[in-house]
Amino acid sequence: MERTFIAIKPDGVQRNLVGDIISRFEKKGFTLVGLKLLNVSRELAEQHYDVHKEKPFFKGLVEFITSGPVVAMVWEGDGVVASARKIIGVTNPLTAEPGTIRGDFGISIGRNIIHGSDAVETAQREISLWFKEEELASWKSSLTPWIYE
Ligand code: UDP
């Protein structure tokens, strides 16, 4: 079953959006298999955003992600990587569609509330970066037959 890595960034936590965000993924029908709140180390932040290390916004991004607690999650389900990106909305919250998390709650690109893996391979890399195998719970919801035909 496909898995994706989702992180509620420090702005999402500070703004009390954790419950609303988790609820959106739950209501869609995806299964939560990993969840923790943590203060992110500089090392983890730099590894996570390694692909952006030459970008002008990299330093500010690392400062921001390490500025307060983050809620790290792994969600599971058919097509969850692409679907989560749609639920999240495009990178700039000002242009993100209403109804998406960023479209509903954000204004600035550097305060866009949430991260979601952009591809299946990226998700695998990010999940193993943020979670140990024993921190992930494999389970099947009893609602599965009501969600999947
Ligand atoms: N970002 C930023 N300024 C920019 C572009 C990106 O601060 O001009 C931040 C923003 O928080 C974004 C993250 O860098 O979520 C990673 O950028 P990416 O293009 O991978 O966007 P995402 O996959 O998060 O939509």
Backbone and ligand atoms as CSV (ligand in chain L), in Angstrom:
chain,resi,resn,atom,element,x,y,z
A,1,MET,N,N,0.851,-1.208,0.000
A,1,MET,CA,C,0.000,0.000,0.000
A,1,MET,C,C,0.878,1.246,0.000
A,2,GLU,N,N,0.499,2.232,-0.795
A,2,GLU,CA,C,1.302,3.463,-0.921
A,2,GLU,C,C,1.291,4.296,0.371
A,3,ARG,N,N,2.421,4.903,0.675
A,3,ARG,CA,C,2.537,5.762,1.859
A,3,ARG,C,C,3.131,7.108,1.473
A,4,THR,N,N,2.750,8.152,2.225
A,4,THR,CA,C,3.364,9.462,2.025
A,4,THR,C,C,3.768,10.067,3.358
A,5,PHE,N,N,4.725,10.990,3.284
A,5,PHE,CA,C,5.174,11.714,4.477
A,5,PHE,C,C,4.542,13.106,4.480
A,6,ILE,N,N,3.911,13.426,5.590
A,6,ILE,CA,C,3.260,14.735,5.761
A,6,ILE,C,C,3.821,15.373,7.027
A,7,ALA,N,N,4.146,16.664,6.959
A,7,ALA,CA,C,4.589,17.362,8.171
A,7,ALA,C,C,3.820,18.670,8.313
A,8,ILE,N,N,3.227,18.856,9.484
A,8,ILE,CA,C,2.610,20.153,9.797
A,8,ILE,C,C,3.731,21.029,10.339
A,9,LYS,N,N,4.024,22.106,9.618
A,9,LYS,CA,C,5.162,22.967,9.931
A,9,LYS,C,C,4.869,23.801,11.192
A,10,PRO,N,N,5.907,24.469,11.741
A,10,PRO,CA,C,5.696,25.212,12.992
A,10,PRO,C,C,4.532,26.211,12.951
A,11,ASP,N,N,4.281,26.828,11.796
A,11,ASP,CA,C,3.150,27.784,11.723
A,11,ASP,C,C,1.807,27.070,11.882
A,12,GLY,N,N,1.693,25.877,11.303
A,12,GLY,CA,C,0.452,25.098,11.431
A,12,GLY,C,C,0.196,24.660,12.867
A,13,VAL,N,N,1.278,24.295,13.563
A,13,VAL,CA,C,1.156,23.887,14.969
A,13,VAL,C,C,0.785,25.096,15.822
A,14,GLN,N,N,1.520,26.213,15.642
A,14,GLN,CA,C,1.256,27.422,16.443
A,14,GLN,C,C,-0.153,27.944,16.223
A,15,ARG,N,N,-0.677,27.764,15.018
A,15,ARG,CA,C,-2.010,28.300,14.694
A,15,ARG,C,C,-3.140,27.318,15.000
A,16,ASN,N,N,-2.795,26.238,15.729
A,16,ASN,CA,C,-3.815,25.278,16.178
A,16,ASN,C,C,-4.564,24.606,15.021
A,17,LEU,N,N,-3.823,24.322,13.947
A,17,LEU,CA,C,-4.454,23.684,12.783
A,17,LEU,C,C,-4.248,22.168,12.758
A,18,VAL,N,N,-3.580,21.623,13.777
A,18,VAL,CA,C,-3.251,20.184,13.765
A,18,VAL,C,C,-4.511,19.319,13.631
A,19,GLY,N,N,-5.502,19.591,14.459
A,19,GLY,CA,C,-6.728,18.776,14.448
A,19,GLY,C,C,-7.436,18.850,13.112
A,20,ASP,N,N,-7.587,20.058,12.586
A,20,ASP,CA,C,-8.272,20.238,11.303
A,20,ASP,C,C,-7.551,19.484,10.185
A,21,ILE,N,N,-6.217,19.596,10.183
A,21,ILE,CA,C,-5.437,18.958,9.106
A,21,ILE,C,C,-5.538,17.438,9.199
A,22,ILE,N,N,-5.363,16.886,10.387
A,22,ILE,CA,C,-5.479,15.425,10.534
A,22,ILE,C,C,-6.874,14.968,10.109
A,23,SER,N,N,-7.862,15.734,10.497
A,23,SER,CA,C,-9.246,15.398,10.170
A,23,SER,C,C,-9.483,15.312,8.657
A,24,ARG,N,N,-8.858,16.197,7.903
A,24,ARG,CA,C,-9.049,16.178,6.444
A,24,ARG,C,C,-8.533,14.871,5.831
A,25,PHE,N,N,-7.374,14.419,6.309
A,25,PHE,CA,C,-6.826,13.167,5.777
A,25,PHE,C,C,-7.650,11.966,6.247
A,26,GLU,N,N,-8.098,12.017,7.499
A,26,GLU,CA,C,-8.954,10.932,8.014
A,26,GLU,C,C,-10.255,10.842,7.226
A,27,LYS,N,N,-10.888,11.997,7.026
A,27,LYS,CA,C,-12.201,11.998,6.352
A,27,LYS,C,C,-12.099,11.543,4.904
A,28,LYS,N,N,-10.953,11.833,4.275
A,28,LYS,CA,C,-10.750,11.370,2.898
A,28,LYS,C,C,-10.753,9.851,2.832
A,29,GLY,N,N,-10.301,9.213,3.916
A,29,GLY,CA,C,-10.263,7.747,3.958
A,29,GLY,C,C,-8.874,7.174,4.091
A,30,PHE,N,N,-7.868,8.058,4.179
A,30,PHE,CA,C,-6.498,7.558,4.342
A,30,PHE,C,C,-6.274,7.075,5.774
A,31,THR,N,N,-5.252,6.227,5.919
A,31,THR,CA,C,-4.963,5.594,7.211
A,31,THR,C,C,-3.684,6.172,7.795
A,32,LEU,N,N,-3.776,6.603,9.039
A,32,LEU,CA,C,-2.612,7.138,9.756
A,32,LEU,C,C,-1.762,5.977,10.259
A,33,VAL,N,N,-0.495,5.921,9.836
A,33,VAL,CA,C,0.370,4.820,10.296
A,33,VAL,C,C,1.573,5.307,11.107
A,34,GLY,N,N,1.776,6.632,11.163
A,34,GLY,CA,C,2.874,7.175,11.975
A,34,GLY,C,C,2.551,8.597,12.372
A,35,LEU,N,N,2.890,8.956,13.611
A,35,LEU,CA,C,2.564,10.302,14.110
A,35,LEU,C,C,3.467,10.674,15.274
A,36,LYS,N,N,4.126,11.834,15.187
A,36,LYS,CA,C,4.874,12.339,16.342
A,36,LYS,C,C,5.043,13.847,16.242
A,37,LEU,N,N,5.158,14.486,17.416
A,37,LEU,CA,C,5.454,15.912,17.479
A,37,LEU,C,C,6.891,16.044,17.950
A,38,LEU,N,N,7.670,16.836,17.216
A,38,LEU,CA,C,9.084,16.938,17.578
A,38,LEU,C,C,9.654,18.308,17.247
A,39,ASN,N,N,10.695,18.676,17.986
A,39,ASN,CA,C,11.514,19.821,17.605
A,39,ASN,C,C,12.559,19.302,16.625
A,40,VAL,N,N,12.583,19.875,15.445
A,40,VAL,CA,C,13.426,19.375,14.360
A,40,VAL,C,C,14.849,19.917,14.518
A,41,SER,N,N,15.831,19.028,14.438
A,41,SER,CA,C,17.229,19.454,14.509
A,41,SER,C,C,17.626,20.111,13.183
A,42,ARG,N,N,18.649,20.945,13.247
A,42,ARG,CA,C,19.162,21.579,12.029
A,42,ARG,C,C,19.589,20.512,11.013
A,43,GLU,N,N,20.215,19.449,11.518
A,43,GLU,CA,C,20.689,18.372,10.647
A,43,GLU,C,C,19.539,17.717,9.875
A,44,LEU,N,N,18.454,17.402,10.603
A,44,LEU,CA,C,17.290,16.783,9.950
A,44,LEU,C,C,16.671,17.748,8.941
A,45,ALA,N,N,16.536,19.021,9.325
A,45,ALA,CA,C,15.944,20.018,8.423
A,45,ALA,C,C,16.770,20.136,7.138
A,46,GLU,N,N,18.087,20.176,7.294
A,46,GLU,CA,C,18.962,20.317,6.115
A,46,GLU,C,C,18.909,19.074,5.227
A,47,GLN,N,N,18.817,17.902,5.861
A,47,GLN,CA,C,18.697,16.664,5.061
A,47,GLN,C,C,17.360,16.619,4.327
A,48,HIS,N,N,16.304,16.991,5.056
A,48,HIS,CA,C,14.971,16.953,4.460
A,48,HIS,C,C,14.885,17.857,3.233
A,49,TYR,N,N,15.458,19.073,3.345
A,49,TYR,CA,C,15.378,20.034,2.255
A,49,TYR,C,C,16.659,20.083,1.421
A,50,ASP,N,N,17.417,19.004,1.438
A,50,ASP,CA,C,18.690,18.912,0.720
A,50,ASP,C,C,18.589,19.369,-0.749
A,51,VAL,N,N,17.490,19.015,-1.396
A,51,VAL,CA,C,17.297,19.350,-2.818
A,51,VAL,C,C,17.280,20.868,-3.045
A,52,HIS,N,N,16.972,21.626,-1.982
A,52,HIS,CA,C,16.892,23.094,-2.104
A,52,HIS,C,C,18.128,23.807,-1.560
A,53,LYS,N,N,19.218,23.067,-1.293
A,53,LYS,CA,C,20.326,23.691,-0.541
A,53,LYS,C,C,21.012,24.852,-1.258
A,54,GLU,N,N,20.900,24.918,-2.581
A,54,GLU,CA,C,21.499,26.049,-3.318
A,54,GLU,C,C,20.523,27.222,-3.494
A,55,LYS,N,N,19.281,27.052,-3.056
A,55,LYS,CA,C,18.262,28.092,-3.301
A,55,LYS,C,C,18.408,29.246,-2.300
A,56,PRO,N,N,18.030,30.446,-2.720
A,56,PRO,CA,C,18.160,31.609,-1.820
A,56,PRO,C,C,17.312,31.489,-0.554
A,57,PHE,N,N,16.228,30.742,-0.617
A,57,PHE,CA,C,15.334,30.631,0.542
A,57,PHE,C,C,15.735,29.521,1.511
A,58,PHE,N,N,16.809,28.756,1.179
A,58,PHE,CA,C,17.165,27.573,1.976
A,58,PHE,C,C,17.437,27.907,3.451
A,59,LYS,N,N,18.266,28.938,3.686
A,59,LYS,CA,C,18.651,29.274,5.059
A,59,LYS,C,C,17.413,29.639,5.892
A,60,GLY,N,N,16.573,30.490,5.324
A,60,GLY,CA,C,15.350,30.912,6.021
A,60,GLY,C,C,14.408,29.737,6.263
A,61,LEU,N,N,14.364,28.832,5.296
A,61,LEU,CA,C,13.490,27.663,5.402
A,61,LEU,C,C,13.941,26.758,6.553
A,62,VAL,N,N,15.243,26.529,6.646
A,62,VAL,CA,C,15.784,25.700,7.728
A,62,VAL,C,C,15.544,26.374,9.085
A,63,GLU,N,N,15.773,27.690,9.143
A,63,GLU,CA,C,15.503,28.456,10.383
A,63,GLU,C,C,14.048,28.271,10.796
A,64,PHE,N,N,13.168,28.389,9.815
A,64,PHE,CA,C,11.737,28.317,10.111
A,64,PHE,C,C,11.321,26.926,10.596
A,65,ILE,N,N,11.773,25.895,9.906
A,65,ILE,CA,C,11.355,24.520,10.252
A,65,ILE,C,C,11.878,24.109,11.629
A,66,THR,N,N,12.998,24.732,12.038
A,66,THR,CA,C,13.576,24.402,13.346
A,66,THR,C,C,13.094,25.363,14.447
A,67,SER,N,N,12.152,26.262,14.109
A,67,SER,CA,C,11.776,27.331,15.059
A,67,SER,C,C,10.731,26.919,16.081
A,68,GLY,N,N,10.119,25.749,15.905
A,68,GLY,CA,C,9.078,25.299,16.823
A,68,GLY,C,C,8.675,23.894,16.471
A,69,PRO,N,N,7.836,23.271,17.294
A,69,PRO,CA,C,7.492,21.878,17.022
A,69,PRO,C,C,6.784,21.659,15.684
A,70,VAL,N,N,7.049,20.484,15.132
A,70,VAL,CA,C,6.471,20.035,13.862
A,70,VAL,C,C,5.726,18.733,14.147
A,71,VAL,N,N,4.596,18.525,13.496
A,71,VAL,CA,C,3.899,17.240,13.593
A,71,VAL,C,C,4.225,16.429,12.337
A,72,ALA,N,N,4.960,15.348,12.533
A,72,ALA,CA,C,5.376,14.482,11.418
A,72,ALA,C,C,4.439,13.282,11.347
A,73,MET,N,N,4.001,12.962,10.138
A,73,MET,CA,C,3.028,11.872,9.976
A,73,MET,C,C,3.336,11.030,8.742
A,74,VAL,N,N,2.882,9.799,8.793
A,74,VAL,CA,C,2.864,8.942,7.609
A,74,VAL,C,C,1.420,8.506,7.385
A,75,TRP,N,N,0.944,8.728,6.180
A,75,TRP,CA,C,-0.426,8.342,5.808
A,75,TRP,C,C,-0.360,7.306,4.697
A,76,GLU,N,N,-1.315,6.407,4.706
A,76,GLU,CA,C,-1.322,5.271,3.778
A,76,GLU,C,C,-2.649,5.209,3.015
A,77,GLY,N,N,-2.578,4.772,1.765
A,77,GLY,CA,C,-3.795,4.553,0.974
A,77,GLY,C,C,-3.484,4.548,-0.507
A,78,ASP,N,N,-4.426,4.106,-1.300
A,78,ASP,CA,C,-4.252,4.102,-2.760
A,78,ASP,C,C,-4.028,5.529,-3.249
A,79,GLY,N,N,-2.964,5.743,-3.974
A,79,GLY,CA,C,-2.706,7.049,-4.579
A,79,GLY,C,C,-2.505,8.178,-3.582
A,80,VAL,N,N,-2.070,7.845,-2.362
A,80,VAL,CA,C,-2.030,8.863,-1.287
A,80,VAL,C,C,-1.029,9.980,-1.571
A,81,VAL,N,N,0.070,9.695,-2.287
A,81,VAL,CA,C,1.080,10.732,-2.513
A,81,VAL,C,C,0.479,11.887,-3.325
A,82,ALA,N,N,-0.096,11.570,-4.475
A,82,ALA,CA,C,-0.656,12.617,-5.340
A,82,ALA,C,C,-1.903,13.232,-4.721
A,83,SER,N,N,-2.726,12.412,-4.097
A,83,SER,CA,C,-3.955,12.924,-3.487
A,83,SER,C,C,-3.648,13.904,-2.359
A,84,ALA,N,N,-2.647,13.571,-1.528
A,84,ALA,CA,C,-2.276,14.470,-0.422
A,84,ALA,C,C,-1.798,15.814,-0.969
A,85,ARG,N,N,-1.055,15.799,-2.079
A,85,ARG,CA,C,-0.586,17.063,-2.670
A,85,ARG,C,C,-1.781,17.922,-3.110
A,86,LYS,N,N,-2.850,17.259,-3.586
A,86,LYS,CA,C,-4.054,18.013,-3.972
A,86,LYS,C,C,-4.765,18.570,-2.744
A,87,ILE,N,N,-4.835,17.772,-1.695
A,87,ILE,CA,C,-5.473,18.214,-0.445
A,87,ILE,C,C,-4.697,19.405,0.133
A,88,ILE,N,N,-3.363,19.382,-0.021
A,88,ILE,CA,C,-2.489,20.432,0.505
A,88,ILE,C,C,-2.579,21.711,-0.337
A,89,GLY,N,N,-2.616,21.580,-1.652
A,89,GLY,CA,C,-2.628,22.755,-2.533
A,89,GLY,C,C,-1.229,23.140,-2.980
A,90,VAL,N,N,-1.149,24.066,-3.946
A,90,VAL,CA,C,0.150,24.460,-4.511
A,90,VAL,C,C,0.995,25.209,-3.480
A,91,THR,N,N,2.295,25.333,-3.800
A,91,THR,CA,C,3.280,25.843,-2.823
A,91,THR,C,C,2.934,27.230,-2.281
A,92,ASN,N,N,2.491,28.139,-3.159
A,92,ASN,CA,C,2.167,29.506,-2.724
A,92,ASN,C,C,0.715,29.560,-2.220
A,93,PRO,N,N,0.504,29.774,-0.938
A,93,PRO,CA,C,-0.854,29.734,-0.373
A,93,PRO,C,C,-1.789,30.785,-0.965
A,94,LEU,N,N,-1.191,31.884,-1.459
A,94,LEU,CA,C,-2.024,32.949,-2.025
A,94,LEU,C,C,-2.706,32.513,-3.319
A,95,THR,N,N,-2.051,31.608,-4.056
A,95,THR,CA,C,-2.644,31.131,-5.305
A,95,THR,C,C,-3.253,29.734,-5.144
A,96,ALA,N,N,-3.060,29.116,-3.984
A,96,ALA,CA,C,-3.639,27.783,-3.757
A,96,ALA,C,C,-5.169,27.891,-3.749
A,97,GLU,N,N,-5.812,26.897,-4.311
A,97,GLU,CA,C,-7.279,26.890,-4.407
A,97,GLU,C,C,-7.927,26.867,-3.023
A,98,PRO,N,N,-8.989,27.654,-2.836
A,98,PRO,CA,C,-9.791,27.495,-1.627
A,98,PRO,C,C,-10.273,26.045,-1.536
A,99,GLY,N,N,-10.326,25.530,-0.337
A,99,GLY,CA,C,-10.677,24.114,-0.165
A,99,GLY,C,C,-9.449,23.264,0.076
A,100,THR,N,N,-8.285,23.773,-0.355
A,100,THR,CA,C,-7.030,23.093,-0.019
A,100,THR,C,C,-6.521,23.652,1.322
A,101,ILE,N,N,-5.614,22.929,1.950
A,101,ILE,CA,C,-5.106,23.381,3.259
A,101,ILE,C,C,-4.388,24.714,3.120
A,102,ARG,N,N,-3.478,24.815,2.169
A,102,ARG,CA,C,-2.752,26.083,1.994
A,102,ARG,C,C,-3.689,27.189,1.513
A,103,GLY,N,N,-4.620,26.861,0.621
A,103,GLY,CA,C,-5.578,27.843,0.111
A,103,GLY,C,C,-6.505,28.367,1.198
A,104,ASP,N,N,-6.832,27.527,2.151
A,104,ASP,CA,C,-7.757,27.946,3.218
A,104,ASP,C,C,-7.054,28.722,4.329
A,105,PHE,N,N,-5.774,28.411,4.569
A,105,PHE,CA,C,-5.158,28.917,5.805
A,105,PHE,C,C,-3.936,29.816,5.630
A,106,GLY,N,N,-3.387,29.956,4.424
A,106,GLY,CA,C,-2.101,30.650,4.325
A,106,GLY,C,C,-2.091,31.846,3.404
A,107,ILE,N,N,-1.042,32.652,3.519
A,107,ILE,CA,C,-0.831,33.818,2.653
A,107,ILE,C,C,0.593,33.815,2.076
A,108,SER,N,N,1.612,33.619,2.930
A,108,SER,CA,C,3.013,33.710,2.487
A,108,SER,C,C,3.586,32.347,2.113
A,109,ILE,N,N,4.428,32.329,1.077
A,109,ILE,CA,C,5.055,31.072,0.627
A,109,ILE,C,C,5.956,30.470,1.711
A,110,GLY,N,N,6.558,31.321,2.515
A,110,GLY,CA,C,7.432,30.841,3.591
A,110,GLY,C,C,6.677,30.473,4.864
A,111,ARG,N,N,5.357,30.554,4.813
A,111,ARG,CA,C,4.493,30.153,5.940
A,111,ARG,C,C,3.329,29.360,5.357
A,112,ASN,N,N,3.668,28.255,4.698
A,112,ASN,CA,C,2.612,27.529,3.967
A,112,ASN,C,C,2.128,26.269,4.685
A,113,ILE,N,N,2.349,26.223,6.006
A,113,ILE,CA,C,1.616,25.344,6.935
A,113,ILE,C,C,1.963,23.867,6.923
A,114,ILE,N,N,2.227,23.327,5.743
A,114,ILE,CA,C,2.313,21.863,5.664
A,114,ILE,C,C,3.242,21.422,4.544
A,115,HIS,N,N,3.868,20.284,4.753
A,115,HIS,CA,C,4.692,19.647,3.729
A,115,HIS,C,C,4.065,18.312,3.339
A,116,GLY,N,N,4.152,17.965,2.069
A,116,GLY,CA,C,3.747,16.627,1.614
A,116,GLY,C,C,4.709,16.147,0.545
A,117,SER,N,N,5.117,14.899,0.608
A,117,SER,CA,C,6.055,14.336,-0.380
A,117,SER,C,C,5.529,14.543,-1.799
A,118,ASP,N,N,6.470,14.817,-2.737
A,118,ASP,CA,C,6.029,15.118,-4.109
A,118,ASP,C,C,6.009,13.917,-5.042
A,119,ALA,N,N,6.507,12.757,-4.611
A,119,ALA,CA,C,6.505,11.554,-5.450
A,119,ALA,C,C,6.674,10.333,-4.547
A,120,VAL,N,N,6.357,9.169,-5.072
A,120,VAL,CA,C,6.433,7.936,-4.276
A,120,VAL,C,C,7.856,7.694,-3.773
A,121,GLU,N,N,8.862,7.923,-4.638
A,121,GLU,CA,C,10.261,7.691,-4.237
A,121,GLU,C,C,10.684,8.705,-3.165
A,122,THR,N,N,10.250,9.955,-3.327
A,122,THR,CA,C,10.554,10.981,-2.321
A,122,THR,C,C,9.922,10.599,-0.983
A,123,ALA,N,N,8.710,10.078,-1.051
A,123,ALA,CA,C,8.000,9.678,0.174
A,123,ALA,C,C,8.786,8.600,0.911
A,124,GLN,N,N,9.301,7.628,0.180
A,124,GLN,CA,C,10.073,6.547,0.819
A,124,GLN,C,C,11.314,7.116,1.499
A,125,ARG,N,N,11.997,8.030,0.826
A,125,ARG,CA,C,13.193,8.657,1.392
A,125,ARG,C,C,12.832,9.449,2.650
A,126,GLU,N,N,11.768,10.244,2.566
A,126,GLU,CA,C,11.390,11.104,3.697
A,126,GLU,C,C,10.883,10.294,4.885
A,127,ILE,N,N,10.137,9.230,4.612
A,127,ILE,CA,C,9.630,8.387,5.715
A,127,ILE,C,C,10.809,7.773,6.468
A,128,SER,N,N,11.806,7.273,5.737
A,128,SER,CA,C,12.936,6.643,6.443
A,128,SER,C,C,13.843,7.668,7.115
A,129,LEU,N,N,13.794,8.919,6.632
A,129,LEU,CA,C,14.562,9.988,7.283
A,129,LEU,C,C,13.927,10.401,8.620
A,130,TRP,N,N,12.611,10.426,8.677
A,130,TRP,CA,C,11.891,10.961,9.846
A,130,TRP,C,C,11.447,9.890,10.838
A,131,PHE,N,N,11.252,8.666,10.361
A,131,PHE,CA,C,10.703,7.609,11.222
A,131,PHE,C,C,11.576,6.360,11.222
A,132,LYS,N,N,11.662,5.734,12.410
A,132,LYS,CA,C,12.233,4.393,12.484
A,132,LYS,C,C,11.122,3.411,12.140
A,133,GLU,N,N,11.512,2.236,11.633
A,133,GLU,CA,C,10.528,1.231,11.223
A,133,GLU,C,C,9.533,0.920,12.362
A,134,GLU,N,N,10.075,0.813,13.599
A,134,GLU,CA,C,9.202,0.436,14.733
A,134,GLU,C,C,8.264,1.573,15.173
A,135,GLU,N,N,8.451,2.758,14.623
A,135,GLU,CA,C,7.539,3.867,14.934
A,135,GLU,C,C,6.312,3.875,14.009
A,136,LEU,N,N,6.310,2.985,13.027
A,136,LEU,CA,C,5.189,2.913,12.085
A,136,LEU,C,C,4.317,1.701,12.420
A,137,ALA,N,N,3.015,1.913,12.436
A,137,ALA,CA,C,2.080,0.833,12.782
A,137,ALA,C,C,1.345,0.378,11.528
A,138,SER,N,N,1.513,-0.890,11.180
A,138,SER,CA,C,0.743,-1.436,10.064
A,138,SER,C,C,-0.577,-1.948,10.609
A,139,TRP,N,N,-1.665,-1.426,10.124
A,139,TRP,CA,C,-2.980,-1.873,10.591
A,139,TRP,C,C,-3.999,-1.625,9.492
A,140,LYS,N,N,-5.110,-2.328,9.585
A,140,LYS,CA,C,-6.149,-2.175,8.572
A,140,LYS,C,C,-7.412,-1.673,9.254
A,141,SER,N,N,-7.903,-0.548,8.812
A,141,SER,CA,C,-9.123,0.005,9.398
A,141,SER,C,C,-10.308,-0.892,9.081
A,142,SER,N,N,-11.232,-1.020,10.048
A,142,SER,CA,C,-12.452,-1.814,9.805
A,142,SER,C,C,-13.369,-1.112,8.800
A,143,LEU,N,N,-13.061,0.138,8.487
A,143,LEU,CA,C,-13.866,0.868,7.488
A,143,LEU,C,C,-13.430,0.574,6.056
A,144,THR,N,N,-12.331,-0.167,5.899
A,144,THR,CA,C,-11.776,-0.395,4.555
A,144,THR,C,C,-12.839,-0.774,3.510
A,145,PRO,N,N,-13.741,-1.743,3.800
A,145,PRO,CA,C,-14.740,-2.086,2.764
A,145,PRO,C,C,-15.744,-0.974,2.481
A,146,TRP,N,N,-15.804,0.022,3.363
A,146,TRP,CA,C,-16.715,1.154,3.124
A,146,TRP,C,C,-16.011,2.283,2.384
A,147,ILE,N,N,-14.707,2.151,2.222
A,147,ILE,CA,C,-13.917,3.184,1.545
A,147,ILE,C,C,-13.429,2.705,0.177
A,148,TYR,N,N,-13.058,1.401,0.102
A,148,TYR,CA,C,-12.570,0.813,-1.159
A,148,TYR,C,C,-13.580,-0.181,-1.683
A,149,GLU,N,N,-13.880,-0.144,-3.010
A,149,GLU,CA,C,-14.780,-1.155,-3.586
A,149,GLU,C,C,-14.008,-2.372,-4.032
L,1,UDP,N1,N,9.825,27.961,-0.154
L,1,UDP,C1,C,10.080,29.271,0.231
L,1,UDP,N2,N,10.246,30.217,-0.756
L,1,UDP,C2,C,10.183,29.912,-2.071
L,1,UDP,C3,C,9.929,28.582,-2.450
L,1,UDP,C4,C,9.749,27.625,-1.465
L,1,UDP,O1,O,10.142,29.580,1.414
L,1,UDP,O2,O,10.343,30.815,-2.911
L,1,UDP,C5,C,9.643,26.952,0.895
L,1,UDP,C6,C,8.176,26.617,1.128
L,1,UDP,O3,O,7.993,26.443,2.528
L,1,UDP,C7,C,8.026,25.289,0.410
L,1,UDP,C8,C,9.395,24.666,0.617
L,1,UDP,O4,O,10.298,25.758,0.514
L,1,UDP,O5,O,6.981,24.533,0.958
L,1,UDP,C9,C,9.784,23.600,-0.372
L,1,UDP,O6,O,9.600,24.090,-1.671
L,1,UDP,P1,P,8.962,23.175,-2.822
L,1,UDP,O7,O,9.132,23.911,-4.105
L,1,UDP,O8,O,9.521,21.803,-2.696
L,1,UDP,O9,O,7.400,23.217,-2.450
L,1,UDP,P2,P,6.369,22.170,-1.843
L,1,UDP,O10,O,6.754,20.804,-2.358
L,1,UDP,O11,O,6.470,22.268,-0.336
L,1,UDP,O12,O,5.023,22.639,-2.340
